[in-house]
């Protein structure tokens, strides 16, 4: 077998490009595969510097690489599987894997380069990367959509939960209302009915003293019923959002003195309301109507839950940007365990006994004070009275 012919046939039919150059970088041979890869005919390349097949910066540096290697032996151009870029005849560049072998023959040195075109592989790789990026973007968008959906579901769940909780609270309020109303309305109505019947008998005798006594009892019962209905109406207006605070500068001292005079008329025997104001200023921006109703409610409770021969301390103070209203009594006080629910609607402390009340007053006070931008606090202990403090600050 002719070895040279076999070798030539292998080179001519090789899939990868094979280029041979001399020690000066001049192309001695180029096989069909390399010609096809670079787009040149063989005669266009043979006899020319191999750098013609290289883009910058390798085009300008190749001869120096080759010279340095021949002078120093440092392998800048020898290697296996180096990825470089080639320059086609049409000016386009492409990636290929280059393996260079040093060949010695007839006391000469030559270099053979094996060129494996990576264009299709790189194209496939780029498509894969693009596909992965698109897939990641799709997954990211889907994830965002899923997170958004989960967030919406959580929000819906929370709204449903709040709605159910609100419905539960309303049902509890209805239950408390029915229980309270059936008791609080029955007592004064029974008193009115009994007193009216007795008045008829005392008129027949006649007995003016007892008529007046039972007339007063009827008035007292009607006043209690009116108070209960007012609480209901106030609560209904608050729930409907019909109550709005109109804070404007008012004379706090004049308002407090007016309230003190009115409330003293309904005090028990030898009960006295003692009012005092602290501070050089007497004016502050508040809603006069809401504030008056709040203070009256607190003083009414102080009167109701304190005994005869007691003092109710009522004070106001304006200190710079802060206004404080305090109502203090020496009554039955509020048990510690009940204080956490004190401002809930229809709640009454367990030590109130037969003392009438709706359990709405303090809830209304808290909401009125909140509408005016203030806060309400309570300090109390059973059998040691109670102190209610309203605090307002200018915004």
PyMOL commands that set and color helices and strands:
alter all, ss='L'
color gray80, all
select helices_A, chain A and resi 3-13+32-38+42-45+50-53+58-72+119-205+208-239+252-264+288-305+336-341+361-371
alter helices_A, ss='H'
color red, helices_A
select strands_A, chain A and resi 17-22+27-30+79-87+93-105+108-117+248-251+272-278+283-286+311-319+322-329+375-380+386-393
alter strands_A, ss='S'
color yellow, strands_A
deselect
rebuild
show_as cartoon
